[in-house]
Amino acid sequence: MNETLPPPLTGSLIPKTSALAVWSLVLGILAIALLVVCLGPIFAIPAIICGHMACSKIKHSGGQLTGAGLATAGFITGYVSLGLVLLMIPIAIPNFVKARATAQKNICINNLRMIDAAKNQWAMDNKKQGSDTPTESEIAPYLKNHEMPKCPVSGVYKINPAAELPTCSIPGHTLTESANP
Protein backbone atom coordinates (compact mmCIF):
# COMPACT_ATOMS: atom_id res chain seq x y z
CA MET A 1 0.00 0.00 0.00
CA ASN A 2 1.68 2.98 -1.28
CA GLU A 3 -0.78 5.78 -0.69
CA THR A 4 0.40 9.30 -0.53
CA LEU A 5 -1.33 11.66 1.80
CA PRO A 6 -1.88 15.23 0.74
CA PRO A 7 0.31 17.74 2.53
CA PRO A 8 -1.28 19.30 5.62
CA LEU A 9 -3.09 22.51 4.87
CA THR A 10 -1.54 25.62 6.25
CA GLY A 11 -3.49 28.58 7.62
CA SER A 12 -3.47 30.50 4.35
CA LEU A 13 -4.86 27.57 2.35
CA ILE A 14 -7.80 26.72 4.63
CA PRO A 15 -10.93 28.22 3.07
CA LYS A 16 -12.88 30.57 5.33
CA THR A 17 -16.60 31.01 5.51
CA SER A 18 -17.57 34.44 4.28
CA ALA A 19 -18.73 36.70 7.11
CA LEU A 20 -21.03 38.48 4.65
CA ALA A 21 -22.70 35.15 3.87
CA VAL A 22 -23.32 34.48 7.56
CA TRP A 23 -24.66 38.00 8.09
CA SER A 24 -26.89 37.65 5.06
CA LEU A 25 -28.49 34.53 6.48
CA VAL A 26 -28.85 36.03 9.97
CA LEU A 27 -30.45 39.20 8.59
CA GLY A 28 -32.72 37.17 6.29
CA ILE A 29 -33.97 35.07 9.19
CA LEU A 30 -34.55 38.22 11.28
CA ALA A 31 -36.43 39.77 8.35
CA ILE A 32 -38.86 36.85 8.24
CA ALA A 33 -39.18 36.63 12.02
CA LEU A 34 -39.82 40.36 12.46
CA LEU A 35 -42.47 40.67 9.75
CA VAL A 36 -45.10 40.41 12.47
CA VAL A 37 -43.98 43.71 14.01
CA CYS A 38 -43.39 45.39 10.61
CA LEU A 39 -39.60 45.45 10.98
CA GLY A 40 -38.95 42.81 8.32
CA PRO A 41 -37.95 45.18 5.48
CA ILE A 42 -35.38 46.86 7.73
CA PHE A 43 -33.52 43.54 7.85
CA ALA A 44 -34.52 42.19 4.43
CA ILE A 45 -32.77 44.84 2.36
CA PRO A 46 -29.35 44.39 4.09
CA ALA A 47 -29.82 40.59 3.87
CA ILE A 48 -30.27 40.84 0.10
CA ILE A 49 -27.31 43.19 -0.34
CA CYS A 50 -24.99 41.11 1.89
CA GLY A 51 -26.08 37.90 0.17
CA HIS A 52 -25.33 39.17 -3.32
CA MET A 53 -22.02 40.73 -2.24
CA ALA A 54 -21.00 37.50 -0.49
CA CYS A 55 -21.83 35.39 -3.57
CA SER A 56 -19.75 37.70 -5.74
CA LYS A 57 -16.77 37.65 -3.34
CA ILE A 58 -16.97 33.86 -2.97
CA LYS A 59 -16.99 33.43 -6.76
CA HIS A 60 -13.92 35.61 -7.19
CA SER A 61 -11.97 34.30 -4.17
CA GLY A 62 -10.38 31.36 -5.95
CA GLY A 63 -11.55 28.90 -3.30
CA GLN A 64 -10.39 30.99 -0.34
CA LEU A 65 -13.99 31.75 0.74
CA THR A 66 -16.92 29.40 1.24
CA GLY A 67 -20.52 29.95 2.23
CA ALA A 68 -22.28 30.36 -1.09
CA GLY A 69 -25.22 28.36 0.28
CA LEU A 70 -25.47 30.63 3.33
CA ALA A 71 -25.36 33.72 1.12
CA THR A 72 -28.00 32.30 -1.22
CA ALA A 73 -30.26 31.37 1.69
CA GLY A 74 -29.76 34.86 3.12
CA PHE A 75 -30.78 36.77 0.04
CA ILE A 76 -33.66 34.36 -0.65
CA THR A 77 -35.08 34.90 2.86
CA GLY A 78 -34.65 38.65 2.32
CA TYR A 79 -36.58 38.50 -0.96
CA VAL A 80 -39.28 36.32 0.63
CA SER A 81 -39.67 38.83 3.47
CA LEU A 82 -40.05 41.73 1.02
CA GLY A 83 -42.51 39.70 -1.05
CA LEU A 84 -44.64 38.99 1.98
CA VAL A 85 -44.68 42.69 2.86
CA LEU A 86 -45.83 43.52 -0.66
CA LEU A 87 -48.60 40.95 -0.35
CA MET A 88 -49.74 42.35 3.00
CA ILE A 89 -49.92 46.01 1.90
CA PRO A 90 -53.13 45.65 -0.17
CA ILE A 91 -54.76 43.94 2.81
CA ALA A 92 -53.49 46.36 5.46
CA ILE A 93 -54.24 49.73 3.84
CA PRO A 94 -58.04 49.29 3.53
CA ASN A 95 -58.16 48.01 7.11
CA PHE A 96 -56.23 51.05 8.36
CA VAL A 97 -58.56 53.38 6.45
CA LYS A 98 -61.64 51.65 7.87
CA ALA A 99 -60.21 51.70 11.42
CA ARG A 100 -59.45 55.41 11.11
CA ALA A 101 -62.96 56.21 9.87
CA THR A 102 -64.48 54.17 12.71
CA ALA A 103 -62.30 55.92 15.28
CA GLN A 104 -63.25 59.34 13.92
CA LYS A 105 -66.95 58.42 14.00
CA ASN A 106 -66.64 57.22 17.61
CA ILE A 107 -64.87 60.44 18.63
CA CYS A 108 -67.63 62.48 17.00
CA ILE A 109 -70.37 60.47 18.75
CA ASN A 110 -68.60 60.94 22.09
CA ASN A 111 -68.41 64.68 21.40
CA LEU A 112 -72.16 64.68 20.72
CA ARG A 113 -72.69 62.89 24.06
CA MET A 114 -70.68 65.59 25.84
CA ILE A 115 -72.67 68.34 24.14
CA ASP A 116 -75.93 66.60 25.07
CA ALA A 117 -74.87 66.18 28.70
CA ALA A 118 -73.78 69.83 28.87
CA LYS A 119 -77.06 70.92 27.31
CA ASN A 120 -79.08 68.85 29.81
CA GLN A 121 -77.08 70.25 32.73
CA TRP A 122 -77.60 73.78 31.41
CA ALA A 123 -81.36 73.13 31.16
CA MET A 124 -81.55 71.82 34.75
CA ASP A 125 -79.38 74.56 36.24
CA ASN A 126 -81.32 77.32 34.46
CA LYS A 127 -84.80 75.72 34.78
CA LYS A 128 -85.26 75.67 31.01
CA GLN A 129 -87.89 73.78 29.03
CA GLY A 130 -87.24 71.05 26.44
CA SER A 131 -88.01 73.53 23.66
CA ASP A 132 -85.30 76.00 24.77
CA THR A 133 -82.07 75.96 22.76
CA PRO A 134 -78.82 77.00 24.42
CA THR A 135 -76.02 78.83 22.65
CA GLU A 136 -72.45 77.57 22.52
CA SER A 137 -71.40 80.15 25.10
CA GLU A 138 -74.17 79.01 27.46
CA ILE A 139 -73.12 75.34 27.47
CA ALA A 140 -69.37 76.03 27.28
CA PRO A 141 -68.98 76.11 31.09
CA TYR A 142 -70.32 72.54 31.20
CA LEU A 143 -67.83 71.26 28.61
CA LYS A 144 -64.24 70.13 29.01
CA ASN A 145 -61.87 73.12 28.78
CA HIS A 146 -65.01 75.26 28.46
CA GLU A 147 -64.85 74.86 24.67
CA MET A 148 -67.13 73.30 22.10
CA PRO A 149 -65.60 70.04 20.84
CA LYS A 150 -64.78 69.75 17.14
CA CYS A 151 -65.72 66.92 14.82
CA PRO A 152 -62.52 65.10 13.71
CA VAL A 153 -63.81 65.04 10.11
CA SER A 154 -64.63 68.77 10.13
CA GLY A 155 -68.34 68.25 10.51
CA VAL A 156 -70.49 71.02 11.99
CA TYR A 157 -72.32 70.40 15.27
CA LYS A 158 -75.86 71.66 15.75
CA ILE A 159 -76.85 71.96 19.41
CA ASN A 160 -80.66 71.72 18.91
CA PRO A 161 -83.30 72.34 21.62
CA ALA A 162 -82.79 70.76 25.07
CA ALA A 163 -85.27 67.93 24.36
CA GLU A 164 -83.51 66.93 21.11
CA LEU A 165 -80.16 65.27 20.58
CA PRO A 166 -77.33 67.32 19.09
CA THR A 167 -76.35 66.45 15.51
CA CYS A 168 -73.31 66.46 13.25
CA SER A 169 -73.37 67.39 9.58
CA ILE A 170 -71.39 64.24 8.61
CA PRO A 171 -73.67 61.33 7.60
CA GLY A 172 -73.40 58.43 10.04
CA HIS A 173 -72.07 60.60 12.87
CA THR A 174 -75.30 60.27 14.76
CA LEU A 175 -76.10 60.09 18.44
CA THR A 176 -79.11 57.81 18.91
CA GLU A 177 -81.47 57.55 21.87
CA SER A 178 -80.14 54.08 22.71
CA ALA A 179 -76.55 55.38 22.65
CA ASN A 180 -77.47 58.20 25.00
CA PRO A 181 -77.22 57.03 28.64
Residue pairs with C-beta under 8 A, 6 or more apart in sequence:
15 63
15 64
15 65
15 66
16 64
16 65
16 66
17 65
17 66
17 67
17 70
18 54
18 57
18 58
18 65
18 66
18 67
18 70
18 71
20 50
20 51
20 53
20 54
20 57
20 71
21 50
21 51
21 54
21 55
21 58
21 67
21 68
21 70
21 71
21 74
22 67
22 70
23 46
23 50
23 54
23 74
24 47
24 48
24 50
24 51
24 54
24 70
24 71
24 73
24 74
24 75
24 78
25 47
25 51
25 70
25 71
25 73
25 74
25 77
26 47
26 74
27 43
27 44
27 46
27 47
27 50
27 74
27 78
28 43
28 44
28 47
28 51
28 73
28 74
28 75
28 76
28 77
28 78
28 80
28 81
29 77
30 43
30 47
31 40
31 41
31 42
31 43
31 44
31 47
31 77
31 78
31 81
31 82
32 40
32 77
32 80
32 81
32 84
34 40
34 42
34 43
35 81
35 84
35 85
35 88
40 81
40 82
40 84
40 85
41 81
41 82
41 85
43 78
43 81
44 77
44 78
44 79
44 81
44 82
44 85
45 78
45 82
46 78
47 74
47 75
47 77
47 78
47 81
48 74
48 75
48 78
48 79
48 82
50 71
50 74
50 75
51 71
51 72
51 73
51 74
51 75
51 76
51 78
52 71
52 75
54 67
54 68
54 70
54 71
54 74
55 68
55 71
55 72
55 75
57 65
58 65
58 66
58 67
58 68
58 71
59 68
104 152
104 153
105 172
105 173
107 152
108 151
108 152
108 153
108 155
108 168
108 170
108 173
109 173
109 174
109 175
109 179
111 149
111 150
111 151
111 157
111 168
112 157
112 165
112 166
112 167
112 168
112 173
112 174
112 175
113 175
113 179
113 180
113 181
114 143
114 144
114 149
115 139
115 143
115 148
115 149
115 157
115 159
115 166
116 165
116 166
116 175
116 180
117 142
118 139
118 140
118 142
118 143
119 134
119 139
119 142
119 159
119 162
119 166
120 162
121 139
121 142
122 128
122 134
122 138
122 139
122 142
122 162
123 129
123 130
123 132
123 134
123 162
126 138
128 134
128 162
129 162
129 163
130 161
130 162
130 163
131 161
131 162
131 163
132 161
132 162
133 159
133 160
133 161
133 162
134 159
134 162
135 159
136 148
136 159
139 148
139 159
140 146
140 147
140 148
143 149
148 157
149 157
151 157
151 168
151 169
151 170
151 173
153 170
153 173
155 168
155 169
155 170
155 173
156 168
156 169
157 166
157 167
157 168
157 169
158 166
158 167
158 168
158 169
159 166
160 166
160 167
165 175
165 176
165 177
165 180
166 175
167 174
167 175
168 174
